[in-house]
Amino acid sequence: MDAAPPQWWLSDVRPTLLLPLILVASAVRADVPSAVFAPESFRETFTPESLQALGLDPTNFEVTIPLHKGFTLTQKTVTAKEEGPLSSGTAERSTTDLTYAFSSKGSFRMLRDVAAVDTPYGDQRSSALSLNLDHGFGGGSWAGKMSFVHQTTSNSSTLEGRSESSLDSINLSMGLGKSSSLVAGASVAEALNQFDTRTEKQDIVLTSLATAVAEYHHTKTLTNGSPVETSQMALRTPTIKLAEVGTFAASHIVNESSVTGTERLYALNLTTTACQAQIAANLMTADRPTGPETATTVTLTAKPTDKVDLAASLFDASRPTGEESLHTVSVVARPTEALTIAASQTSSAKPGVPDTTTTIVTSNLKVTPEVAVAANLNSTSMEGAGTTTVTSVDVTAAPADGSGLGIKAGVVNTDTPAAEVDPTVHVQVDYTTKESLAISGTYHQAAGLAAPELLSSLALPLCGGKLSAHFGQQTTTPNVIPSQGLGVEYVRPLGWGLTGTVGYDTIRNIIGPPLSAWGIKALISGENHLLGKIDLQCNTGTTRNVLGTVSRSVGVALSVSRPIRDIGTLSLSVKHTGLQFFPDDDQIRLDASVNW
């Protein structure tokens, strides 16, 4: 990689356009009618973590006040400001959370969430108010809960104007004995924006023996005065055991829509077990406005011996558009404890799509406890396009105790009817010792590479620390210039709980402009009882640019954080950033937090 400054460094020399970007990105939404306009995605971008990730420096305030028994008020505020030659602005989010547990089964909550961005390029504001009232009743298997919800949201921006929405709902859930339950709800949602929508919903679900035996759902939506109404009624039987032979289940579903019409679906599920085999069948027939449809699915799993597993699945469907099928057969065999072979074949047919047959064979052989060989074949035949076959062989030799010589080698061959493809070769050799010495080398050659990829690394203990070095030639990673790189790093404890790191990296192009870059870093980090946590970073070097030039950079950052008894924490950070073509940036920050 380039000898570039760390990410925190680059973030501080950005053109100051982050707040306008938040404003513009948050104002984009799909033009899809909806009765619930939800600007919460805009508000949720205003957290200390997300603002820090954008390179801003937010101020966070949070306080929780117990007003009375079961009565709690929590106030949170986060603000961020940005000033620069290209933009300036403020971002703020405030939440007020009031909760009241008035009984062991009842509670009330009011949550108000407000966020805003103000910049010279435009303003955006989003607010939400949510009221929730929950109350339980009954006990044991007949316990239940009733809940009421009222929500209002509003959003205004320079680009889109003002939008508002509201939601009122009532929900009931209760047990009906040990094996049954009832869930019901009704809601009305309205949105006042360019579509002016209103959605009414009613839902009832009766469950028995973990099966929704009866369901009813109804939705009516008005968009600019145009109604769309849908409903669904479903009846199902719980899974019924047929003696010790198998199981049976059936269902009937009716879907009605004022746009597409009415459809009826009938389904039957059967399972049976016999002679070490399990068979499952699903039969479905549908009467749709577009025409009748039928579909049959049969699956088989069997274990003739302890060393062989068989599986098969058949899917056949008849639709107004034509016939469709998907058939799969697979077998897994373990002739010995060291050898496993698996094979499968899948055939598919669908109107408008060429018929396809895919055959896959894999084998794994454990030659010794340390050496394994894997061979694979993947062949795909497509009607009118011929057959493409990919074969591969991989050999792995790994020391049993983790130290010693390890080898991974593999080759992949591809045979296509269109063109000849060069094989892919990959070899990796590792050597490690219990004394922390580690040596690694990798060779990778594939079709389309300008040159083979090479990578080597070395790590060894030295004078109480660890010295590591690496050399690499990279040619395939996306968005990376093909290049060669060399790096050296030394890490050593310094005492007083501190650790020091020094490193040097250099990189140069092997294709394109003859550019090279370098970087030097020195780090000290750790924690001791006198100064607390310490992190000192010094970086200098050059960076290759996309335009074919090299720029110089330098950076120094120091942060110290120390707890003050049990009262709180005091933190100091000092940072200097220098990047060619940009003015220097110096920052000093002192933070204090108090436990209360």
N, C-alpha and C positions, 0 to 999 in steps of 0.2 A: 504493500500500500504506500501511498505518497507520504512523505514526511511532512504532514500537515498539522496545523495546530489543533488542539482538542475541540470537541463540539461546542463547549461553553464559550470558547474564544470566538468562534465564527459567528455565534448567535448575537454577539454584542456589536458587530460591525455591519449588521444588516441595515438596509434602508428602512427607516422607521415607518412601516406601513402595516403593522400587525393589527391595530384596532380597526382601520378601515376594512381590512380583509375579513375580520370577524363580522363586521356589519354587512358586507356584500354577500359572503357565503351564507350567512344565516337568513338572508332575505330570499334565497332561492327555494322554491318548493314546487312540486308537481301540480299541474292544473287538473286535478282529479277531484270531482265533487265528493265532499265528506261532511257529515253532520258534526264532526268533532275536530275542530282546529286545535292542534297541539303544539304550541311554541315552546314546550318544555325542552326540546333539543337545543334551542337557542340559550335558554337559561342555564342548562346543565354544562355548557362550555365554560361558565364562570366559576371555576374552582381554583384554589391555590395551586394545585398540581398542574392543571391544564394551562393556566396563565404562565406559570414558570416554564413549562415546556415550550411556550411560544417566545420565550426570551424576556418576558415582562417581570416586574418586581412587585408582586401584589402585597397589600396589607390585609391581614386577616384578624377579625375580632369575633370572639364567641363567648357567650355567657349563658349559664343555666341558673334559673332562680326558682327554688321550691316555694310557691306562694302559700300552699295549704296542703293538708294531707291528701295525696293523690292528685294535686293540682300543680303543674310544672310549666314554666315558660322558658323557652330557649330562643335566643336571638343570635343570628350569625350574619356577618357582613364581610365581604371581600371586595376590595377596590384596587384598581391598577391605573396608573397614568403613564402616558407616553408622550415625549416631546422630542422633536427633531426637525431638521431642515425640510423634510418632505411631509410630515404629518404630525398631528398632536391630537390628544383626546383622552377621554376617561372611560373606564368600564367599571360598573358596580353591580353587585348582586346582594340582596338582603332577604333573609328568610326569618319569619316569625312563626314559631311552633308552640301552640298552646294545647296541652293535654289534660284531661280530667277523668280519672277513674272513679266514678261515683258509686260503684258497687263492685262486688267480686265478679259479676258477669256483665257489667255495663261500662262503657267508656265513651268519651266525646273527644274529638280532636279538631282543631282549627289550624290550618297551615296556609300562610300567605308567602308567596315567592315572587319577588320583583327583581328584574335585571334590566340594565340599560347601557347603551353605548352612545357617547356623544363625540363626534368628530367634525372637522370642517367639511367633510364630504357627505355628511348625513347623520341622522339619528335613528336609533331603533330601541323600542321598549317592549318588554314582555312581562305580563303579570298573571298570576293565578291565585285563586282562592278556593280552598277545599274544606268542606265541612263533613265530618263523618260521625255517625252515631250508631253504635253497636250495642246490642243487648241480648244476652243469652237467656234460655229458659229450659225447664225440664231437667232431667238427669239420666244417667246411665245410657242405655241404648235408645232412649227417646229424647235425648238432649238435642237442642236446636239453637239457632241464632238468627236474629232479625237485624238487618243493617240498612241504614239510610245514607245516601251520599248526595251531596250537592256540590258541583264544581262550576266555576266560571273562569274563563281565560280571555285575555285580550292581547293583541299584538299590534303595534303601530311602527311604521318605518317610513323614511323619506321615499323609498322606492315603491312600496306597495300600498301605502295608506294604512287604514285601520281595519282590523278583523276581530270579531268576538265570537265566543262559543260558550255553551252551557251544557251541563249534563246533570239530570236528576234521575236517581235510580233507587229501587227498593229490592232487596234480596232476602230470600228465606232458605235456610238449610236446616233439616231436622232428620233424626233417625226414626225409623218405623220398625223398631224391634232389632233383633240381633243381626239380621241379614238384609235389611232393606233400608232405603233412605230416599228422601225427596229434596230436590233442589228446584227453586223457582225464582224468577226475577222479572222485573219490568223496568224499562228505562225510556227516557225521552231526551234526545240530544238535538241541539240547535246550533247553527253556525250562521253568522251574519258576515259574509264576505262577498266575493264576486259571484258565488253560486247560491247563497241563501238556502241552506238545506235544513231539513228536519227529519230525524229518524226515530221511529218508535219500535221498540222490541219487546217481545214477551217470550219467555223460555220456561219450560217445565221438563224435568227429567226425573223419572222414577227408576230407581236401581234396586235390583234383587239378585243376590248371590253374585255380586261383582259384575252384573250385566245390566246395561241400560235397557230394561224391558219395554219401556214406553218413553217416547220423547215427542215434544211438540215445540216448534220454533216458528215465530212469525215476525217478519220485519216489514215495515212500511216506510219508504223514503220519499220525501218531497224535495225536488230540486228545482228551484225557480217555478214552483207550482206544478211541475210534472211528477205524477206519482209512479213509483215502482214498488210492487208488493210481491213478497216471496214467503213461502211457508214450507215446513217439512214435518211430516208425521211418520214416526218409526215404531214398529212393534217387533220385538225380538223374544226368542225363548232362551232361558238360561241353558247352558251346556248340560245335556241329559246323558247320563251313563246308560249304555245298553249292556246290562249284565257285566261280564268281564271281557266283552268282545271289543267295544269301542265307545264312541261318543256321537251325539247328534245335536245339531243346533240349526235354527231357521230364522229368517228375518223377512220383513216386508216394509218397504219404505216408499212413501209418496212425496214427491217434490213438486210444488206448484209455483209458477212464476207468471206474472202478468206480461212478461216480455217473451219468454221462450215456451210457455205452455206447461203441460203436466207430464211427468214421467213416473213410472211405477217400476220398482226393482224388487225381485224375489231372489233370495239366496238360500242355499242348503249346504251345510258343512258336515262331513262324515269323516271319522277316523277309526282305524281298526289296527289291531296288533295280532300277528300270527307268525309262527315259525321264524322267530328272530328278525322279523321285518315289521315296519310301521308304514301304513299307507294312509294318506290324507287326501280327501277329494273335496273340491269346492265347485258347486254348480251355480251359475248366475244367469238369470234372464232379465231383460229390461225391455220395457215398452216406452220408447222415447218419441218425441215429436218428429225426430229425423228418421225413425224406423226402428224395427226390432233388433235387439242384439242378444247374443248368447256367448258365454265364456265358460270354459272348463279348465280347471287346474288340478293336476294329480301329482303328488310327490311321494317318493318311495325312498326309505332308508333301510338298509339291511346290513347285518354283520354275519356272513356265513361262517367265518372262523375268527379266532382272536387276532389273526394277522391280516384280515382283509375287511375293508369297509366299502360298501356300495351305496350310491345315491343316484337318483334320477328324478327329473321333473319335466312335466309335459304341460304346455299351455297352448290352448287352441281357442280362437275367438272368431265369431262371424259377425261382421258389422255391415252397415249399408255401404261403406267404402270398400269392402272386400274381406278376404280371409287373412288371418294373422296367426302366426305360430312361433313358439320358442321352446326348443327341446334341448335338454342338457343331461348328459350321462357322465358320471365320474367314478373313479375307483382309486383307493389308496391301499397299497400292499406293503407289508413289512416282513420280507422273507427272513431276515435276520435282525438282531438287535442293532447292527451297524448300518443296515441298508433300508432306506425308505424310498418307494417309487409311487408317484401319483400321476394320474392321467385323466383328462376330461375332454369332452367334445361338446360344442354348443352349435346348434343350427337355428337360424332365425329367418323368417319370411314375413314381409310386411308390404302392403300395397305402396307402390311408388319408391321402394327402397330395394336395391339389389340383394338377392339372397346371399347370406353369409354363413360360412362354416369355420369355426375356430377350434384348433386342436392344441392342447397344452400338455407337455410331459415334463415332469421334474423328478430329479433323483438326487439323493444325498447319501454319501458313503463316508462312514467314519473309519478311515484306514487304521489309525492308531488313536489313543486318547488325545494326541496333540495335532494330528493331521486329518483334514476333512476335504472331500472333493464333492462339488456340486455341478451337475450338468442339467441344462434346461433347453427345451425346444418349444417354440411358439409359432404356429403356422395358421395363417388366415387366408381363406379362399373367398373371393368376392366375385359374384356373377358379372362377367364382362370386364373384369380388371385383373384376373389371374391370381396367383398365389404368392404371398410374401412370407418368408420363413426366417426366423431369428434363432440362432443357436448360441449358447454360451457355456463356457467351462470355467469354474473358479476353484482354486486350490488355496487352502488356508492352513498354515502351520503356526500354532501359538504355543509357547511354553506353558506347562501346566501350572507352575507356581508364579507366573507373571513376570519372571526375569529370564533373560536369555535372548535367543534369536527368534524373531517372528517374521513370517513371510505371508503376503497376500498377493496372488497373481491371478489374472483373469483375461480371457479373450472373448470377444463377441463378434460373430459373423452374421451379416444380413444379406439375404438373397431376395431381390425384387425383380419382377418382370420388366420394370422400366429402366433401371440402370444398375451398374455394378458399384457396390459400396465397399470401401476399404474397411478392414477389420479394426476394432477398437481393442487396444492393449493397455492394461493397467497393472503395474507392479509396485508393491510397497514393501520395504524391508525395515524392520525395527529391531534395535538391540537395547535392552535395559538391564541394569544390575540393581541389586538390593542396596547399593551405595549411592543411588540417585543418579547414576550415569545413564543418559538416554541418547541414542543416535537413531535418526530416522531418515529414509530416502524414498522418494516417490517418482515414478515415471509414468506418464500418461500420453498415449497417442491415439487420436481418433480422426475420422474423416472430417475434412473441413478445417483442421487446425493449421495455422501458418507454420508452426513448429511444435515439437513435443513439449509438454509441460513437465518441468522438473522442480522438485522441492526437496531440500535437505535441511535438517536441523540437528543441533547438538546442545545438550544440557549437562552440566557437571558441577559438583560442589567445588568451591574454591575459596580458601581463606575465610571460612565460616559463613560464606554466602553461596549464591548460585549464579553461575555464568551460563548464559544461553546465547546461541547464535543461529541464524537461519539464512538460507540462500534459496531464491526461487525464481522460476521463469514461468510467467503466467500469460496465457494466450486466449482463453475462452470466457473468462468471467464477463458478464454483460456490463456495459458502461465503464469498463476499465481498459486503458490503453495497454496493448501487449507490451510487456516490460520484464526486466530483470531487477531483482531487489536483494539487498544484503542488509542484515540487521544484527546488532550485538546489544545485549542487556545484562546488567549485573545488579543483583538484589542482595542486600546484606543487612542484618540487624545492627543498629547503631547504639543500642543501650537506651535506658530510660523509656522503654516501651516504644521506641521509634524504629522505623525501617527506612533505609535509603535505597533509591533506585537511580541508576544512570543508564542511558541508552543512546545508541547512534543508529540511524537508518539512512540508506541511500537507495535510490531507484533510478532507472534510466529506460528510455524507450528502446525496443528492438525493432519496431516498425513505425514508420511515420517520422515526424520531426525529431532530430537527435537531441531531445531534452533530457535533463537529469535533475533530480531534486535530492535534498538531504535534510535531516532533522536531528537535533540533539535535545535530549530531555534529562532533567534532574528532578527527582521527587523525594520528599521526606514526609512520611505520614505515620500516625500512631496516636497513642494516648498515654499520658502519665498523670500521677496524682497532683502534680504542681500546676501544670499548664492546661490540662484537660486534653481534648482532641485537637490535633495539629495536622494540617494538610498544606504543604508547600509544593508548588508546581512551577517549574521553569522550563520554557520551551523556546527554541529558536530553530529556524530552518527556512527552506524554500518549498514552494508548491507548484506543480505543473498545472497549467490552466488549459481549458478546452480550446482556447484560441491559439495555442501553440507558443505560449510565453511562460516565463517563470517569475513568481513574485516572492518577496521576502517577508517573513513574519517573525514576531517575537512576542512572548507573553510571560507574565509573572503573576502568580496568584497565591495568597496566603490566607488561610482561615483558621481561627482558633475559637474553640467553644469549650466553656468550662462551667460545670454546675456550681452554684453558690449555696453550699449546705443543702438545706431542704427548701430554700426560698424560691429558687428558680434557676435560670440559665442565662449566662452572658456570652454573646458571640461577637467576634470581630472578623471582618473580611476586608482585605485590600487586594486590588486587582489592577494590573496595567496591561494594556493590549496595544500592540503596534502592528499594523498591516500596511504593506506598501500600497500607495494610491489612496489610503484612507487616513484621516486624522487619528492621532493617538487617543486612547480612551483610558481614563484613570477613574477608579471608583473606590470609595471607602464607605463601609457600612457597619453600623453597630446595632445589634439586636439584643433586647432583654425580654425575657419571659418570666412571669411571676406565677407561682402555684397558689391557687386560692380556692 
